[in-house]
Amino acid sequence: MCAAVYVLSTVTGYVLTSALLLKCPNLLYRKKRESFVSRHISHRGGAGENLENTMAAFKHAVNLGTDMLELDCHLTKDEQIVVLHDDSLQRVSGINAHISDISYAELPPYLCKLGVTFQREYFCEGGEDKRIPLLRDVFDAFPNTPVNIDIKVNNDMLIKKVSELVVKYDREHLTVWGNSSNQIVKKCYKENPRIPLLFSLPRVLQLLGLFYTGLLPFVPLKEQFLEIPMPSIITKLKDPNRLSRSQRFITWLADTLLMRKALFEHLTARGIQVYVWVLNDEEDFQRAFDLGATGVMTDFPTRLKVFLDRNGISKPQ
């Protein structure tokens, strides 16, 4: 009987303490310093309005007032840091070659029309700018705009050169970097711990485990940015009638587990910004902000700006 009372009191104490610290994490942790806060994030510069990852896309997004540019980096054969999503040039340029096998001066231009990954049956036709830019071009053109860098490959030289460029342009306070790979994120942190980190996929799964077991409020977190998809958008990217019952169930389950207001509010209270990607319609914009997301990543920066302005969602200072 005494043992049962002891166990019950211990469990009750744990649950109550966990619930209190989940709601009020600043009782245990000092809030992380935020150099910037982003509501409006332009995915690949806004891949639905201009050719992805081009200077034209970035300029358009910045002129609209985007809070952050999201982009991807690779290394060319002559070790130039280029802004490009794919390792292969096939999809974007029609050339069957890898970016790492070609020097920057020899890179082909983008195709005139590219499919938009997160908008079903949608293509973006480009203007005159079809050049694959260098990362330093982006830093030169937008010295005060936060940039979110996806390190696309596990390459020590790429990580080192990106860090050196960030330091050269004095952008450690305006840059966040990482990848879904935990190995890449660890290397980023080791190379330059002063550049804020994204959660890797294994760390996101660990984060969810901690949240659902009540342990999250007791665990320190070194990352400052959580970027997660909204799983329910899969029904908009694919024909719902072609999704199997198991696929629909997995989508529902993932969405239920990931899209948790209590989780988002806990993280933001600790100074960890939560970005939901890649959302392209007002219904999903509204849901993300209702759940407490800090910001939304979109292929259509104009759509998101109109939504933010109409709903009075203030731009961060």
Long-range contacts (C-beta under 8 A, 24 or more apart in sequence): 14-214, 15-214, 17-217, 18-214, 18-215, 18-217, 18-218, 19-214, 21-217, 21-218, 22-214, 22-216, 22-217, 22-262, 22-266, 23-266, 24-269, 25-217, 25-266, 25-269, 25-270, 26-269, 26-270, 28-217, 28-218, 29-220, 29-270, 31-269, 31-270, 31-271, 32-224, 32-270, 32-271, 32-272, 33-271, 34-224, 34-271, 34-273, 35-173, 35-174, 36-67, 36-68, 36-146, 36-173, 36-174, 36-316, 37-67, 37-273, 37-294, 37-295, 37-316, 37-317, 38-67, 38-68, 38-146, 38-273, 38-275, 38-294, 38-295, 38-316, 39-67, 39-294, 39-295, 39-296, 39-308, 39-313, 39-314, 39-315, 39-316, 40-65, 40-66, 40-67, 40-68, 40-295, 40-296, 40-298, 40-301, 40-304, 40-305, 40-308, 40-315, 41-66, 41-67, 41-68, 41-69, 41-70, 41-148, 41-275, 41-277, 41-295, 41-296, 41-297, 41-298, 42-66, 42-68, 42-69, 42-70, 42-297, 42-298, 42-301, 43-70, 43-118, 43-277, 43-278, 43-297, 43-298, 43-299, 44-70, 44-71, 44-72, 44-85, 44-299, 45-69, 45-70, 45-71, 46-298, 46-299, 46-300, 46-301, 46-302, 47-114, 47-116, 47-117, 47-118, 47-124, 47-299, 48-116, 48-119, 48-122, 48-124, 48-280, 48-298, 48-299, 48-300, 49-124, 49-299, 49-300, 49-301, 49-302, 50-124, 50-126, 50-127, 50-129, 51-110, 51-114, 51-124, 51-126, 51-127, 51-129, 51-130, 52-85, 52-92, 52-114, 52-116, 52-124, 53-83, 53-84, 53-85, 53-132, 53-133, 54-110, 54-126, 54-129, 54-130, 54-131, 54-132, 54-133, 55-129, 55-131, 55-133, 55-137, 55-138, 55-141, 56-126, 56-127, 56-128, 56-129, 58-133, 58-138, 58-141, 58-142, 59-141, 60-301, 61-301, 62-142, 62-145, 64-301, 64-302, 64-305, 65-305, 65-315, 66-145, 66-301, 66-305, 67-146, 67-295, 67-315, 67-316, 68-145, 68-146, 68-147, 68-148, 68-295, 69-138, 69-142, 69-145, 69-146, 69-147, 69-148, 70-147, 70-148, 70-150, 70-297, 71-135, 71-138, 71-147, 71-148, 71-149, 71-150, 72-149, 72-150, 72-152, 73-135, 73-149, 73-150, 73-151, 73-152, 73-158, 73-162, 74-99, 74-100, 74-152, 74-153, 74-158, 75-99, 75-100, 75-153, 75-155, 75-157, 75-158, 75-161, 76-100, 76-102, 76-103, 76-104, 76-107, 77-101, 77-102, 77-103, 78-103, 78-104, 78-105, 79-157, 79-161, 80-104, 80-134, 81-134, 81-135, 81-136, 81-158, 81-161, 81-162, 81-165, 82-107, 82-132, 82-133, 82-134, 82-135, 83-132, 83-133, 83-134, 83-135, 83-137, 83-138, 84-132, 84-152, 85-152, 87-152, 87-153, 91-115, 92-132, 100-153, 104-134, 107-132, 116-299, 117-278, 117-299, 118-233, 118-237, 118-277, 118-278, 118-280, 118-299, 119-237, 119-280, 119-299, 119-300, 120-236, 120-237, 120-238, 135-162, 135-165, 136-165, 136-169, 139-165, 139-169, 139-171, 143-169, 143-171, 144-174, 145-174, 146-174, 146-175, 146-176, 147-171, 147-174, 147-175, 147-176, 148-175, 148-176, 148-177, 148-198, 148-225, 148-227, 149-175, 149-176, 149-177, 149-178, 150-177, 150-178, 150-179, 151-177, 151-178, 151-179, 151-184, 151-188, 152-179, 153-184, 154-181, 154-183, 154-184, 154-187, 156-187, 159-184, 159-187, 159-188, 159-191, 160-191, 163-188, 163-191, 163-192, 163-195, 166-192, 166-195, 167-192, 176-224, 176-225, 178-223, 178-225, 189-222, 196-223, 196-224, 196-225, 197-222, 197-223, 197-224, 197-225, 198-223, 198-225, 198-226, 198-227, 199-223, 199-225, 199-226, 199-227, 204-228, 207-263, 208-257, 208-258, 208-263, 211-260, 211-262, 211-263, 211-266, 212-257, 216-263, 216-266, 217-266, 221-270, 221-272, 223-272, 224-271, 224-272, 224-273, 225-272, 225-273, 225-275, 226-267, 226-272, 226-273, 226-274, 226-275, 227-275, 227-276, 227-277, 227-297, 228-258, 228-274, 228-275, 228-276, 228-277, 229-258, 229-276, 229-277, 229-278, 230-255, 230-258, 230-259, 230-276, 230-277, 230-279, 230-284, 230-287, 230-288, 231-255, 231-258, 231-259, 232-259, 232-284, 233-278, 233-279, 233-284, 236-281, 259-287, 259-291, 260-291, 261-290, 261-291, 261-292, 264-291, 264-292, 264-293, 265-292, 268-292, 268-294, 282-307, 286-311, 289-313
